[in-house]
Amino acid sequence: MKSILNAFLLCLLAISSLAQSKKQKTGDPLAGIDTLLNRILKDQQVAGFAVAVVKGDQIIYSKGFGYRDVESKKPVTPNTLFAIGSSTKSFTSALIGLQQKEGNLSFDGIATSYLPQLKFYNDNMNNQITVRDMMCHRTGLSRYDLSWFVFNTSNRDSIIQRVRYMEPTAPVRAKWQYNNFMFLAQGMIVEKLTGKTWEQNIKEKFFNPLEMSRSNTSILEFEKDNDASLPYTINDKGAIEKIDYYNIDGMGPAGSINSSANDMTHWLKVWINGGTYKGKEILPASYIREAASSQMVISGGLPEADKDIYLSNYGFGWMISSYRGHYMVEHGGNINGFSASVSFFPTDKIGIVVLTNQNTSNVPKIVYSSIADRLLELKNIDWNGRATKAKAEAKEREKAAKKTTESTQALHTKPSHPLKDYDGLFDHPAYGLINVSFKNDSLFAMMGKEKLLLRHYHYDVFSISSIDKKGKIDTAESDLRFNFISGQDGKIEGISLLLEQGIKPAIFTYKPKTVELSAETLESYIGSYGDKGMTKVYLKGKTLFVSVPGQPEYETISVGNDVFNFKNLKGFSLKFEKKEGVPKALSVSFIQPNGTFRQVRQN
């Protein structure tokens, strides 16, 4: 009897334990998550972040942590605006999806046929690259990010014209290579097909029907909002520091949406629920299936950490991966002072958005991983602890690398020219213009809006340091160096810059700075020169031309000191000889690669 009673009690205990287990599983899986998220805020040293979670068509969690304005101690809320950066890409490709639904294009149609101003490096690319190729980063083009980031402009036509000068690093469809220009191109295709701006399309097709009333596509509108976060970074002293907003409206379709955690849950609901929001179709279910499916392999590999299934692919504006055995669709975003992650698990009907006002932060990944573990009923992993440990190990490796790295600098060398000879404009059609100037015995440069100090490193190589708006010079030198190139005549003819790892340096070609001259000065050069006065120098408007018998007329550009370069003939120039008190030039010398030829004025 006693043994039977004991067995009965054990059975009751087992049933009780099972009931408790079931009770725990049916409870709130995010109970106590606030404590962890506050610890992440502190340990990862971020200004602030907002997080929201969707289950099915319900928001089950939404909260802000830290500050949107550190100095004024203004807290982050779930409605605080953040720049979401490249998380914008899923919106842009979705506009393309709507255009296909309406029969205005085909994913497999040739891209240049929809956007004539888009031209690639060669005809093979022009004739092969499809809209689908652009949507999943398989055009053969590498990033070329400094082209739009440093040489920034709001003119989309100007930016897209740079693509024709971007040399491919792989054949079409052979390799996945991230390229923001291809998402600009998608946005411009939509603009051409609809007759409306990308911004108008985003608002009309998504923001309005999804009730995303807090969202916008303008950094100017963002700045004026009374619940907008300020951008921050970690400075070289390890402290949180405010930085400037960065306007990328020219590249808007690749990453200029600003939104809140709460607003972004509406976007996630569309993807979790097959394209619908509150029973209304926003995107075709067929597009959802394609966009959230593998279109291109990003990289190959075998499972490593946590015995996960390895998957690293790209859809349409989405990264496709496995999170501990669960199919995951995600896209991050990084732009000056902001980091973001928008993700969903299609089969689990779960969506997570994490937005932070800190530059290149790991917080979005740490937060979504910590939340996913609980929602997917997985054994919790200390993602915060791992990240903290990895950060400390990276610092130690960096210190060790600095100690062991041998400098390649050749000491006790000098530039081959006086510093003033490096003064000039240097142009690359895929990037833009670098303006190098000689002032107060030093060299400075303007790259886009970036002001730089050039310091001699060795030979004709100069290191660069940033100069901020207040004129303060950054003590840390950039890894980017200007390598000035001389031609056969010994004159500076370009700058070689390694702007992207894995591709050859870009050559910025020398262009002398134009010097404006008065009408009186220009008239002093006019006349006939040489034997029988056959060489004619004359004006058309404010431009000096020269003609020689049997040759076309040549347009010139004034570069100062009575020197004029031939506009369309590299290495050819004119130098006029003048004498004080004499109103007209006495002679002109033709400076050519094969010599200098002087001609005396005849009249």
C-alpha positions in Angstrom: 0.0 0.0 0.0 2.8 2.4 0.9 4.5 1.8 -2.5 1.3 2.5 -4.3 0.8 5.7 -2.3 4.3 6.8 -3.1 3.7 6.1 -6.8 0.5 8.1 -6.6 2.2 11.1 -5.0 5.0 11.0 -7.6 2.3 11.0 -10.3 0.7 14.0 -8.7 4.0 15.8 -8.5 4.7 15.1 -12.2 1.3 16.4 -13.2 1.8 19.5 -11.1 5.2 20.1 -12.7 3.8 19.6 -16.1 1.0 22.1 -15.3 3.5 24.6 -14.0 5.6 24.1 -17.1 2.6 24.7 -19.3 1.7 27.7 -17.2 5.1 29.2 -17.7 5.0 28.7 -21.5 1.5 30.3 -21.7 2.7 33.3 -19.6 4.3 36.5 -20.9 7.5 35.4 -22.7 8.8 39.0 -22.4 8.3 39.3 -18.7 11.4 40.9 -17.2 12.8 41.9 -20.5 13.0 45.6 -19.5 15.7 44.8 -17.0 17.8 43.2 -19.7 17.3 46.0 -22.2 18.3 48.6 -19.6 21.4 46.6 -19.0 22.1 46.4 -22.7 21.7 50.2 -22.9 24.3 50.7 -20.2 26.8 47.9 -21.2 26.8 48.8 -24.9 27.1 52.6 -24.0 24.4 53.9 -26.4 22.4 57.1 -26.2 19.1 55.4 -26.6 16.9 53.0 -28.5 13.3 52.0 -29.2 12.0 48.5 -29.7 8.6 47.1 -30.7 7.4 43.6 -31.3 4.6 42.3 -33.4 2.8 38.9 -33.0 0.4 38.2 -35.8 -1.5 41.5 -36.2 -0.9 42.7 -32.6 1.8 44.8 -31.1 2.8 42.8 -28.0 5.6 45.1 -26.8 6.7 48.6 -27.4 9.1 50.8 -25.4 11.9 53.3 -25.5 15.1 53.3 -23.5 17.7 55.9 -22.8 17.7 59.4 -24.4 16.8 60.9 -27.8 18.6 64.0 -26.5 21.4 63.2 -24.0 22.3 66.7 -23.0 18.6 67.7 -22.3 17.8 64.3 -20.9 14.8 63.8 -23.2 13.8 60.2 -23.2 13.2 57.8 -26.1 9.6 56.7 -26.6 8.1 54.2 -29.0 7.0 57.1 -31.2 10.5 58.8 -31.3 11.8 59.3 -34.8 15.0 57.6 -35.9 16.7 57.4 -39.3 16.3 53.8 -40.5 19.0 53.9 -43.2 19.1 50.9 -45.5 16.0 49.4 -43.8 14.4 51.7 -46.4 15.3 49.3 -49.2 12.4 47.0 -48.6 10.0 49.9 -49.2 11.7 50.9 -52.5 11.7 47.4 -53.9 8.1 47.1 -52.9 7.2 50.0 -55.1 8.8 48.1 -57.9 6.6 45.2 -56.9 3.5 47.3 -57.3 4.6 48.5 -60.7 4.9 44.9 -61.8 1.4 44.1 -60.5 0.1 47.0 -62.6 1.9 45.7 -65.7 4.2 48.6 -66.0 7.4 46.6 -65.8 8.8 43.1 -65.4 11.4 42.1 -62.8 13.3 40.5 -65.6 13.0 43.4 -68.0 16.3 45.2 -69.0 16.9 48.0 -66.4 18.1 50.6 -68.9 14.9 50.2 -71.0 12.9 51.7 -68.1 15.5 54.3 -67.2 17.3 55.6 -70.2 19.7 57.9 -68.2 21.0 54.8 -66.5 24.1 53.6 -68.3 26.6 50.9 -67.2 30.3 50.6 -67.8 29.9 48.6 -71.1 27.2 47.4 -73.5 27.3 43.9 -72.1 26.1 45.2 -68.8 23.6 47.6 -70.5 22.1 44.7 -72.4 22.1 42.2 -69.5 21.2 43.8 -66.2 17.6 43.4 -65.3 15.5 45.1 -62.6 15.7 41.9 -60.6 19.5 42.0 -60.7 19.4 45.4 -59.2 16.9 44.4 -56.5 19.1 41.6 -55.2 22.6 43.1 -55.6 24.0 40.9 -58.5 24.9 43.5 -61.1 28.7 42.9 -60.8 29.3 46.3 -59.2 30.9 46.7 -55.8 29.8 49.4 -53.4 31.3 52.6 -54.6 29.8 54.2 -51.5 32.3 57.1 -51.2 30.9 58.3 -54.5 27.6 59.3 -53.0 28.6 59.6 -49.4 31.5 62.0 -49.7 30.6 63.6 -53.0 27.1 64.1 -51.9 24.4 65.9 -54.0 20.6 66.1 -54.0 20.6 65.8 -57.8 19.6 62.2 -58.6 20.3 62.6 -62.3 23.8 63.7 -61.5 24.4 60.7 -59.1 23.0 58.1 -61.5 25.2 59.3 -64.3 28.3 58.2 -62.3 27.3 54.6 -62.7 28.6 54.5 -66.3 32.1 55.0 -65.0 32.0 52.3 -62.3 34.1 49.4 -63.5 32.5 46.0 -62.5 34.5 43.6 -60.3 32.5 40.5 -61.3 30.3 39.3 -64.2 26.6 39.9 -64.0 24.9 37.5 -61.6 28.2 35.8 -60.7 28.6 37.4 -57.2 26.5 39.2 -54.6 27.9 42.7 -54.1 25.9 45.4 -52.2 25.4 48.6 -54.2 23.2 51.5 -53.0 23.1 53.0 -56.6 21.0 50.1 -57.7 18.3 51.1 -55.2 18.5 54.7 -56.3 17.9 53.4 -59.8 14.8 51.5 -58.7 13.4 54.6 -57.1 14.1 56.6 -60.3 12.3 53.9 -62.4 9.3 54.3 -60.2 9.5 58.1 -60.6 9.6 57.8 -64.4 6.7 55.3 -64.5 4.4 57.2 -62.2 5.3 60.8 -62.9 5.7 61.3 -59.1 8.7 61.5 -56.9 9.9 58.5 -54.9 9.0 60.4 -51.8 5.4 60.9 -53.0 5.1 57.3 -53.9 6.3 56.1 -50.5 3.8 58.3 -48.8 0.8 57.5 -51.0 1.5 53.7 -51.3 2.7 53.0 -47.8 2.8 55.7 -45.2 -0.9 56.8 -45.7 -2.6 53.4 -46.0 -0.5 52.0 -43.2 -1.3 54.9 -40.9 2.5 55.6 -40.5 1.7 59.2 -39.5 5.1 59.6 -37.8 7.2 58.6 -40.8 8.8 60.8 -43.4 11.5 60.8 -46.0 13.1 64.3 -45.3 15.9 65.0 -43.0 14.7 68.6 -42.8 11.2 67.4 -41.7 12.9 65.0 -39.3 14.9 67.8 -37.6 11.8 69.9 -37.0 9.9 67.1 -35.3 9.3 67.6 -31.5 10.0 63.9 -30.8 13.1 63.3 -33.0 16.3 61.7 -31.8 19.6 63.4 -32.2 22.5 61.5 -33.8 25.4 60.2 -31.7 28.6 58.3 -32.0 31.4 57.1 -29.6 34.4 59.4 -29.9 38.1 58.4 -29.7 38.0 58.9 -25.9 35.2 56.4 -25.6 32.4 58.9 -24.8 29.0 59.4 -26.4 29.2 62.5 -28.7 26.6 64.3 -30.7 27.2 64.6 -34.4 25.4 66.3 -37.3 22.5 65.0 -39.2 23.5 63.8 -42.7 21.2 64.6 -45.6 21.2 61.9 -48.3 18.0 62.9 -50.1 19.8 62.4 -53.5 20.2 58.7 -52.6 16.8 58.7 -50.8 15.5 55.4 -52.3 18.5 53.6 -50.8 18.1 54.8 -47.3 16.4 58.1 -46.3 13.2 57.0 -44.5 12.8 58.2 -40.9 10.4 56.4 -38.7 9.4 55.3 -35.2 9.3 51.8 -33.7 5.5 51.9 -33.5 5.1 53.0 -37.1 7.5 50.3 -38.3 5.3 47.6 -36.7 2.6 48.5 -39.3 5.1 47.7 -42.1 6.0 44.4 -40.4 2.3 43.5 -40.1 2.1 43.7 -43.9 4.9 41.2 -44.3 3.7 38.8 -41.6 0.2 38.8 -42.8 0.7 38.1 -46.5 0.6 41.7 -47.8 -2.5 42.9 -46.0 -3.0 45.6 -43.3 -6.4 45.6 -41.4 -7.9 43.4 -44.2 -6.7 45.7 -47.0 -4.1 44.6 -49.6 -1.0 46.7 -49.5 1.3 44.4 -51.4 0.4 41.3 -53.5 0.9 38.0 -51.7 2.9 36.9 -54.7 5.4 39.8 -54.2 5.7 39.0 -50.5 6.7 35.4 -51.4 9.3 36.5 -53.9 10.8 39.4 -51.9 11.1 37.3 -48.7 12.7 34.4 -50.6 16.2 33.8 -51.7 17.0 35.5 -55.0 20.8 35.5 -54.7 23.3 33.8 -52.4 25.3 36.2 -50.3 27.9 33.8 -49.1 28.4 30.1 -48.6 29.4 28.3 -45.4 28.7 25.6 -42.8 26.9 26.0 -39.4 29.2 27.2 -36.6 27.9 29.0 -33.5 25.0 27.5 -31.6 24.5 24.7 -34.1 22.4 26.9 -36.4 21.4 26.1 -39.9 23.6 28.2 -42.2 21.8 30.4 -44.6 22.9 33.8 -46.0 20.9 34.9 -49.0 19.2 38.1 -50.3 15.6 38.7 -51.5 14.3 42.0 -52.6 15.5 44.5 -50.1 15.8 41.8 -47.4 18.5 39.6 -46.0 17.4 36.0 -45.7 19.0 33.9 -42.9 18.4 31.3 -40.2 18.1 32.3 -36.6 18.7 29.1 -34.5 16.7 27.0 -36.9 14.0 29.6 -37.6 13.6 31.3 -41.0 14.4 34.9 -40.6 14.0 37.9 -42.9 15.9 41.1 -41.9 17.5 44.3 -43.0 19.7 46.6 -41.0 20.4 50.2 -41.5 23.3 52.5 -40.7 23.6 56.2 -41.4 25.5 58.9 -39.5 24.4 58.7 -35.9 21.8 56.0 -36.4 21.5 52.2 -36.5 18.5 50.0 -37.2 17.2 46.5 -37.7 13.8 45.5 -39.0 13.1 41.7 -39.0 10.4 39.1 -39.1 10.0 35.3 -38.8 7.4 34.4 -41.5 6.4 31.0 -40.1 6.4 32.2 -36.5 4.3 35.3 -37.3 6.7 37.4 -35.3 8.3 40.8 -36.2 10.8 42.9 -34.3 12.1 46.4 -34.9 15.0 48.0 -33.1 16.0 51.6 -33.7 18.9 53.4 -32.1 20.4 56.9 -32.3 24.0 55.7 -32.3 26.5 55.2 -35.2 27.2 51.6 -36.3 25.9 50.1 -33.1 25.5 46.4 -32.3 22.5 47.1 -30.1 19.8 46.3 -32.7 21.2 42.8 -33.2 21.7 42.2 -29.5 18.2 43.3 -28.7 16.4 41.4 -31.5 18.3 38.2 -30.6 17.5 38.5 -26.9 13.8 39.0 -27.7 13.7 36.3 -30.4 15.1 33.7 -27.9 12.1 34.3 -25.6 9.4 34.5 -28.2 10.7 31.4 -30.0 11.0 29.5 -26.7 14.7 28.9 -27.2 17.3 28.5 -24.6 18.4 32.0 -23.7 21.9 33.1 -24.9 23.7 36.0 -23.2 24.0 38.1 -26.4 24.8 41.2 -24.4 27.6 39.4 -22.5 29.0 38.0 -25.8 29.0 41.4 -27.4 30.7 43.0 -24.5 33.4 40.3 -24.4 33.8 40.5 -28.2 34.3 44.3 -28.0 36.9 44.0 -25.3 38.8 41.3 -27.3 38.7 43.5 -30.4 40.3 46.3 -28.5 43.0 44.1 -27.3 43.6 42.8 -30.8 43.8 46.3 -32.0 46.4 47.3 -29.4 48.4 44.2 -30.2 48.2 44.9 -33.9 49.5 48.5 -33.4 52.5 47.2 -31.5 53.4 44.6 -34.1 52.6 46.4 -37.3 55.6 47.8 -39.0 55.3 51.2 -40.6 55.6 51.3 -44.4 56.5 55.0 -44.2 59.8 55.8 -45.9 61.4 58.4 -43.6 63.5 61.4 -44.6 61.9 61.7 -48.0 60.6 64.9 -49.7 57.9 65.7 -52.2 59.1 65.9 -55.7 57.6 69.4 -56.2 57.1 72.6 -54.3 53.8 72.3 -52.4 52.2 75.0 -54.5 52.5 72.7 -57.6 50.0 70.3 -56.0 47.4 73.0 -56.0 44.6 72.2 -58.5 41.3 70.5 -59.2 41.2 66.7 -59.5 38.2 65.0 -61.1 36.9 61.4 -61.4 33.6 60.9 -63.2 32.4 58.1 -60.9 33.1 60.2 -57.8 33.5 63.9 -58.1 35.9 66.8 -57.7 38.7 67.2 -55.2 39.9 70.8 -54.7 43.5 70.9 -53.5 44.7 74.4 -52.4 48.0 75.8 -51.2 47.6 78.3 -48.3 50.0 79.5 -45.7 52.7 77.0 -46.6 50.2 74.1 -46.2 48.1 71.9 -48.5 44.4 71.6 -47.9 41.7 69.7 -49.8 37.9 69.8 -50.2 36.3 66.4 -50.9 32.6 67.1 -51.2 31.9 69.0 -48.0 34.8 67.5 -46.1 37.7 69.9 -45.4 41.1 68.1 -45.1 44.6 69.0 -44.1 47.3 67.2 -46.2 50.5 66.3 -44.4 53.5 64.9 -46.2 53.8 61.1 -45.5 56.6 60.1 -48.0 57.6 60.8 -51.6 54.5 62.2 -53.3 52.1 60.6 -50.8 50.2 62.7 -48.3 48.2 61.6 -45.2 44.9 63.4 -44.5 43.2 64.7 -41.3 39.7 66.1 -41.1 39.0 69.7 -40.2 35.6 70.4 -38.5 33.3 73.4 -38.9 35.1 75.2 -36.1 38.5 74.7 -37.8 39.7 72.1 -35.3 42.0 69.5 -36.9 41.4 65.8 -36.1 44.5 64.4 -34.4 43.8 61.0 -35.9 45.0 60.5 -39.4 42.8 58.6 -41.9 43.9 55.4 -43.5 43.1 57.1 -46.8 46.2 58.7 -48.4 46.6 61.0 -51.5 49.2 59.6 -53.9 50.0 62.4 -56.4 51.0 61.2 -59.9 53.4 63.0 -62.2 53.4 62.9 -66.0 56.3 62.5 -68.4 56.8 66.2 -68.3 57.2 66.1 -64.5 54.0 68.0 -63.8 51.3 66.8 -61.4 48.6 65.1 -63.5 46.5 63.2 -60.9 45.8 61.7 -57.5 45.6 58.0 -56.9 43.1 57.0 -54.1 42.3 53.6 -52.8 38.7 54.2 -52.0 37.5 50.6 -51.7 39.2 47.4 -50.8 39.4 44.8 -53.5 39.3 47.2 -56.4 42.1 49.2 -58.0 42.7 52.8 -56.9 40.7 55.5 -58.5 42.6 58.1 -60.5 41.4 61.7 -60.1 42.7 63.6 -63.1 44.3 67.1 -62.7 42.4 70.1 -63.9 44.0 73.5 -63.5 41.8 76.0 -61.7 40.3 78.6 -64.0 41.3 82.2 -63.4 38.8 85.0 -64.2 40.4 87.9 -66.2 39.1 91.4 -66.9 38.1 92.3 -70.4 41.1 94.7 -70.6 43.5 91.9 -69.7 42.0 89.5 -72.2 42.2 92.1 -75.0 45.9 92.5 -74.4 46.5 89.0 -75.8 44.5 89.6 -79.0 46.5 89.8 -82.2 48.5 88.1 -85.0 51.7 86.2 -84.1 54.5 84.4 -85.9 55.6 84.3 -89.5 53.4 86.7 -91.6 51.0 86.8 -88.6 49.4 83.6 -89.5 48.6 82.6 -85.9 45.5 84.4 -84.8 44.5 85.0 -81.1 40.9 86.4 -80.7 38.0 86.6 -78.3 34.5 85.0 -78.4 32.6 86.6 -75.6 35.0 86.2 -72.6 36.8 83.1 -74.0 40.2 83.3 -75.8 40.6 81.3 -79.0 43.7 80.6 -81.1 43.8 79.4 -84.7 46.7 78.1 -86.8 46.5 77.6 -90.6 45.2 74.2 -91.6 44.0 73.4 -88.1 40.6 73.9 -86.2 40.3 76.7 -83.8 41.3 75.9 -80.2 39.4 77.1 -77.1 41.6 78.0 -74.1 41.2 78.2 -70.4 43.0 80.9 -68.3 45.0 79.4 -65.5 46.8 82.6 -64.4 50.2 84.2 -64.9 49.4 84.8 -68.6 49.1 81.1 -69.2 46.2 79.5 -71.1 45.6 75.8 -71.4 44.0 74.3 -74.5 40.6 73.0 -73.3 40.5 69.8 -75.3 44.3 69.1 -75.7 46.1 67.7 -72.8 49.6 68.9 -72.4 49.2 72.0 -74.7 49.2 75.5 -73.5 50.0 79.1 -74.4 52.2 81.5 -72.4 52.1 85.2 -73.3 55.1 87.5 -72.7 54.2 90.9 -71.4 56.2 94.0 -70.5 55.2 96.5 -67.9 53.9 99.7 -69.4 53.2 98.0 -72.8 49.4 97.4 -73.3 49.8 94.4 -75.7 51.5 91.1 -75.2 54.9 91.0 -77.0 54.9 87.3 -77.9 53.3 84.0 -77.3 55.0 80.6 -76.6 53.3 77.3 -77.6 54.1 74.8 -74.9 53.7 71.3 -76.3 54.9 67.8 -75.3 57.6 68.0 -78.1 58.9 71.4 -77.1 58.2 75.1 -76.7 57.8 77.3 -79.8 57.8 81.1 -79.5 56.1 83.5 -81.9 56.5 87.3 -81.9 53.5 89.6 -82.2 53.1 91.1 -85.7 50.2 93.5 -85.0 
